[in-house]
Amino acid sequence: MKKMTDYDKYIPVAKPIIYEKVREYVCKAIDEKALSGTFGNYIDKFEQKFSEFVKSDFAISTTNGTNALHTALVALNIGKGDEVLVQSLTNMATAFAVSYTGAKVIPVDSYLKTGNINPKLIENLISKKTKAIIVVHLFGHPVDMDMIVSVAKKHNLLIIEDCAEAHGAKYKGKNLGTIGDIGCYSFYANKILSTGEGGMVVTNNENLAMRCRSIKNLQYGTENRFNHSGIGFNYRMSNITAAIGCAQLENIDYVIKRKRYIANMYNILLKGIKNLILPVEENYAFNVYWVYHIICKDNLTGKRNALMEKLNYYKIQTRESFWPINRQDAYKNQFIGKDFNCPVANFIGENGFYIPSGPDISDKEINRTVKAIKLSIQDVIT
Ligand SMILES: Cc1ncc(COP(=O)(O)O)c(C=O)c1O
């Protein structure tokens, strides 16, 4: 194996940028002794600013993206006896949120180019119990929403958009989260907008927004506060987290610009490599390239793990793609039969991985990553 240099530093897949303003806003919240929402005003500010950012009428903060999805599903009255179609290639939080409600998860296969749900497969999976579709704007690339909306209308299905990986992405110029009935964001440390942990539900439907607000806050009674109107959850964001969110949101355009710059550089430098599928930007899409995700093909098929090992040797951190819902041990034996097979998601799950693409990666580090990929491919296929 050829060596690069022993002096090279390890390049991580991502590190969040934390802006100076974060310190200022957090200190202000601490000085005001406003740790929780009701004692301060950062929650209101963050929700307001975030709804302006995604152009939604309402935004409701939660403790994380998983809880945002759970809150949305409960608000839509999804529960035991219902089936929900879910893009198979996703972080399992998407499917688990459905399982928390008692509804059944039905996995749907992907397009190879984007990893996103293939809307043409939906109708075949609809049963009398189907109530909703969850689409996931994977790795920063929006789902082809027109087809989803039309099939949902035809069969009277609700649409939940999982936007955890796609802050700022656009479908035909439209922001994500309100093309369907409701959208959910995550602010986990590696996300485009990071507060460490955190989440947001967005919608244009006032009734739904009010339900979400109540559900994520224990469903306190309206007349007698302590006579709760239903079983609620404590998914309240803290005022400190919202203070971080307000500061980070002021700089989100810069992060998105950086993500697109990094993707463009990788696209140019990796272009000639025939046995890799690189990310795309479909003509309907504004891709924010949350991570730069690539797929091994041809004579690299089945060699993804070996390639990742070599890259690790060259001090380049990588992460494998998601493992599809239909193959999860957590749902063992639930998806038997050809209808539930997701060959494209399986292929991506086995052959996909992502490379360092955090907003603060330097040009030099991108060049070093590309050089390491080229050397690693040679090592793996010879
Ligand atoms: C597509 C998707 N949905 C949901 C989540 C869950 O978000 P959180 O980690 O904030 O609970 C994540 C990852 O974090 C994700 O990538």
The ligand as an ORCA input file, in Angstrom:
! r2SCAN-3c Opt
* xyz 0 1
  C     -33.432     11.408      7.975
  C     -33.382     11.577      9.462
  N     -34.524     11.587     10.161
  C     -34.538     11.742     11.486
  C     -33.372     11.878     12.202
  C     -33.445     11.976     13.682
  O     -33.052     13.202     14.163
  P     -32.477     13.325     15.657
  O     -31.142     12.654     15.673
  O     -32.398     14.790     15.882
  O     -33.458     12.655     16.556
  C     -32.137     11.873     11.512
  C     -30.823     12.014     12.150
  O     -30.386     12.535     12.977
  C     -32.142     11.723     10.109
  O     -30.998     11.720      9.419
*
